[in-house]
Amino acid sequence: MPTHIYDIAIIGAGASGLQLLYELTQVDPEQKILLLDSGDRSTKSWCFWEDKSSSCFPFLVEKSWHSMTYRTSSGKTLHSKITPLQYNYISSDRFFDYFFTEFIPANPNITLVKSWVKEIQEGGDLHSIVCEDNSSYYAKRVADSRPQKSEDPALIYQHFSGKFIEFEEPILDESSMTLMDFSLPVSTPEMAVFHYILPFSKTKALIETTVFTQLPYDKEAYESIWQNYVTTHYGSQKYKILSIEAGTIPMGGKTLIKNGRVFTIGAAGGNMKASTGYAFTRMHQDAIYRAQNRSIKGPKRFRFYDKMLLKIMQNEMNKIPEVMDRLFTRVQTPKILRFLDDKSSLLNDIGLLSQLDIPLFIKHLLR
Ligand SMILES: Cc1cc2nc3c(=O)[nH]c(=O)nc-3n(C[C@H](O)[C@H](O)[C@H](O)COP(=O)(O)OP(=O)(O)OC[C@H]3O[C@@H](n4cnc5c(N)ncnc54)[C@H](O)[C@@H]3O)c2cc1C
């Protein structure tokens, strides 16, 4: 019999692992929690929209926007207020800093171990977690956020190539973030490219080239697209690069969703919206439910809509700018955001879907 048994072990101190850690501690601060992490953390900007009254780590939100910009592939700019929603930004630096320098040290029931987890050996009431250095840990429940590898050749990826920059002159409109800008004509049948902008002040912003494609990450190509975008939109304005944000997420693919006493969380647990890549608030909802031992059952129709969009991406990627243009020019942005968050009513869904290119969707429905 092992000498030390944890109530729960969390594998991975990333977005989902730390959110679960937080919510478990809110429910029962006496639980003995083991947090196992490889220590490998990349910089990310976690953004999400929610009602003002919602509460996804409000004390970590560094900036909120109440307006959003969408720029069509023909260069038309659409600004819209998104009230009662707001678009929030949490930097991974601040998130990690809070957890590792404040939250974990203040909770003696949490044990943080830096190690690479090799496997979980499931038992009846007790499960063992075996690490690369051959150390083993025992826990009654295990939450696993290790990423799952997909072998699906049709899988679409969302690649990010962004830079935090500071202009010499105060040229930015910091009141509105740009969710998608398709105006740079660089999309091809293999990849749909748009730009995403978070203006933090009149001089500082994250400008990110975002690519939907089945192709692997192409650093040089995305770098050149980024330069092209900045030159096209900001001309000869001088700027310096403060830091970079790069990464890839799979859009869909198989997730090994296990439930019961050994379960998956985060992207590995299917908490990332396949067609958008947004995951932060979904992981938070999942963490609350897991901590309270409740199960989430959302309407299945949103997965169906997602699959439709992914099918179009897989077969006619060149249609994506057109699909998005049509959506944002015909439907109010807050309605789109609620739809993308799986929170719209069936009536609203019908209204929104009726604005899309119906024959295109039917074609892929029948495929
Ligand atoms: C560049 C980028 C920007 C993003 N921006 C947003 C955004 O704005 N909004 C949004 O909602 N989503 C965003 N996402 C998507 C999603 O929210 C993030 O990918 C999020 O980090 C996923 O959380 P996670 O817990 O599943 O994985 P991670 O945050 O990657 O955490 C997994 C953890 O497990 C650890 N680990 C892995 N394998 C092992 C092992 N074998 N043993 C021990 N530890 C291990 C890793 O070191 C890591 O700490 C973004 C993703 C990327 C890549």
The ligand as an SDF file (V2000), in Angstrom:
LIG
                    3D

 53 58  0  0  0  0  0  0  0  0999 V2000
   -0.7950   30.6010  -29.4600 C   0  0  0  0  0  0  0  0  0  0  0  0
   -2.1260   30.1710  -28.9180 C   0  0  0  0  0  0  0  0  0  0  0  0
   -3.0640   31.1470  -28.5880 C   0  0  0  0  0  0  0  0  0  0  0  0
   -4.3080   30.7530  -28.0590 C   0  0  0  0  0  0  0  0  0  0  0  0
   -5.2160   31.7280  -27.7650 N   0  0  0  0  0  0  0  0  0  0  0  0
   -6.4130   31.3670  -27.2410 C   0  0  0  0  0  0  0  0  0  0  0  0
   -7.3670   32.3750  -26.9010 C   0  0  0  0  0  0  0  0  0  0  0  0
   -7.1520   33.5670  -27.1090 O   0  0  0  0  0  0  0  0  0  0  0  0
   -8.5490   31.9780  -26.3460 N   0  0  0  0  0  0  0  0  0  0  0  0
   -8.8330   30.6620  -26.1180 C   0  0  0  0  0  0  0  0  0  0  0  0
   -9.9030   30.3780  -25.5890 O   0  0  0  0  0  0  0  0  0  0  0  0
   -7.9630   29.7000  -26.4730 N   0  0  0  0  0  0  0  0  0  0  0  0
   -6.7680   30.0100  -27.0250 C   0  0  0  0  0  0  0  0  0  0  0  0
   -5.8790   29.0250  -27.3570 N   0  0  0  0  0  0  0  0  0  0  0  0
   -6.3230   27.6200  -27.2600 C   0  0  0  0  0  0  0  0  0  0  0  0
   -6.2670   27.0110  -25.8420 C   0  0  0  0  0  0  0  0  0  0  0  0
   -6.9230   27.8220  -24.9110 O   0  0  0  0  0  0  0  0  0  0  0  0
   -4.8370   26.8000  -25.3730 C   0  0  0  0  0  0  0  0  0  0  0  0
   -4.1700   25.9580  -26.2620 O   0  0  0  0  0  0  0  0  0  0  0  0
   -4.7670   26.2310  -23.9580 C   0  0  0  0  0  0  0  0  0  0  0  0
   -3.4690   26.4310  -23.4890 O   0  0  0  0  0  0  0  0  0  0  0  0
   -5.1560   24.7510  -23.8800 C   0  0  0  0  0  0  0  0  0  0  0  0
   -5.1160   24.3670  -22.5210 O   0  0  0  0  0  0  0  0  0  0  0  0
   -4.6890   22.9160  -22.0660 P   0  0  0  0  0  0  0  0  0  0  0  0
   -4.7020   22.8850  -20.5990 O   0  0  0  0  0  0  0  0  0  0  0  0
   -5.4660   21.8900  -22.8020 O   0  0  0  0  0  0  0  0  0  0  0  0
   -3.1770   22.7430  -22.6060 O   0  0  0  0  0  0  0  0  0  0  0  0
   -1.8720   23.5520  -22.1200 P   0  0  0  0  0  0  0  0  0  0  0  0
   -2.2080   24.9140  -21.6600 O   0  0  0  0  0  0  0  0  0  0  0  0
   -0.9020   23.4070  -23.2550 O   0  0  0  0  0  0  0  0  0  0  0  0
   -1.3830   22.7150  -20.8830 O   0  0  0  0  0  0  0  0  0  0  0  0
   -0.8960   21.3840  -20.9530 C   0  0  0  0  0  0  0  0  0  0  0  0
    0.2050   21.2630  -19.8920 C   0  0  0  0  0  0  0  0  0  0  0  0
    0.5790   19.8850  -19.7920 O   0  0  0  0  0  0  0  0  0  0  0  0
    1.9890   19.8010  -19.7110 C   0  0  0  0  0  0  0  0  0  0  0  0
    2.3570   18.4790  -20.1910 N   0  0  0  0  0  0  0  0  0  0  0  0
    2.2030   17.9920  -21.4480 C   0  0  0  0  0  0  0  0  0  0  0  0
    2.6180   16.7030  -21.5050 N   0  0  0  0  0  0  0  0  0  0  0  0
    3.0360   16.3770  -20.2580 C   0  0  0  0  0  0  0  0  0  0  0  0
    3.5550   15.1980  -19.6730 C   0  0  0  0  0  0  0  0  0  0  0  0
    3.7130   14.0720  -20.3830 N   0  0  0  0  0  0  0  0  0  0  0  0
    3.8900   15.2090  -18.3580 N   0  0  0  0  0  0  0  0  0  0  0  0
    3.7130   16.3380  -17.6110 C   0  0  0  0  0  0  0  0  0  0  0  0
    3.2040   17.4980  -18.1030 N   0  0  0  0  0  0  0  0  0  0  0  0
    2.8640   17.4990  -19.4190 C   0  0  0  0  0  0  0  0  0  0  0  0
    2.5010   20.9570  -20.5710 C   0  0  0  0  0  0  0  0  0  0  0  0
    3.7990   21.3430  -20.1860 O   0  0  0  0  0  0  0  0  0  0  0  0
    1.4680   22.0480  -20.2460 C   0  0  0  0  0  0  0  0  0  0  0  0
    1.8680   22.8030  -19.1140 O   0  0  0  0  0  0  0  0  0  0  0  0
   -4.6270   29.3740  -27.8780 C   0  0  0  0  0  0  0  0  0  0  0  0
   -3.6680   28.4220  -28.2290 C   0  0  0  0  0  0  0  0  0  0  0  0
   -2.4430   28.8030  -28.7490 C   0  0  0  0  0  0  0  0  0  0  0  0
   -1.4530   27.7370  -29.1200 C   0  0  0  0  0  0  0  0  0  0  0  0
  1  2  1  0
  2  3  1  0
  2 52  2  0
  3  4  2  0
  4  5  1  0
  4 50  1  0
  5  6  2  0
  6  7  1  0
  6 13  1  0
  7  8  2  0
  7  9  1  0
  9 10  1  0
 10 11  2  0
 10 12  1  0
 12 13  2  0
 13 14  1  0
 14 15  1  0
 14 50  1  0
 15 16  1  0
 16 17  1  0
 16 18  1  0
 18 19  1  0
 18 20  1  0
 20 21  1  0
 20 22  1  0
 22 23  1  0
 23 24  1  0
 24 25  2  0
 24 26  1  0
 24 27  1  0
 27 28  1  0
 28 29  2  0
 28 30  1  0
 28 31  1  0
 31 32  1  0
 32 33  1  0
 33 34  1  0
 33 48  1  0
 34 35  1  0
 35 36  1  0
 35 46  1  0
 36 37  1  0
 36 45  1  0
 37 38  2  0
 38 39  1  0
 39 40  1  0
 39 45  2  0
 40 41  1  0
 40 42  2  0
 42 43  1  0
 43 44  2  0
 44 45  1  0
 46 47  1  0
 46 48  1  0
 48 49  1  0
 50 51  2  0
 51 52  1  0
 52 53  1  0
M  END
$$$$
